């Protein structure tokens, strides 16, 4: 079976079972994939073909975008294996490709030891600048930061923080 035929089969399945946004995202990617290798037989596809394609369309893109494109292509190949040809080998099942297209891990906050003490007002001076905003979300954002250390945010800190933020 040709790649373009398998893509049409896969997209028809999603038209019946998926949301419009999912179909749109899949369709954009698969149209580009068909331009590159639509006339090839499924069994002729190699990991190198997939890697070249993914590198071409995700060059200078964010890591999450790269991961999403890889995940869509993997989904297509898994669907093909499960529903069209049981003997088909997914070209995305390659540890090197998986490693190249995984999303970067988020950096953990470096909250100083003072944050663990309930009476440490000096910690407020070292908050990331993104938290130094006056809004209803401030309390929520701070509670999230302290929740990581299983602490309840003291009310007196919120009052002091509000006063401190006025001077920023």
LINBELQUI-V90075 format. One record per helix or strand of 3 or more residues. SS is the DSSP state (alpha for helix, beta for strand). FROM is the first residue (numbers start at 1). LEN is the number of residues. Records with the same first field share a line. If there is no record, write none. Layout:
BEGIN
SS->FROM-LEN ; FROM-LEN
END
This chain:
BEGIN
alpha->3-15 ; 20-18 ; 42-3 ; 47-11 ; 63-21 ; 95-6 ; 113-4 ; 122-4 ; 129-3 ; 137-11 ; 155-12
END
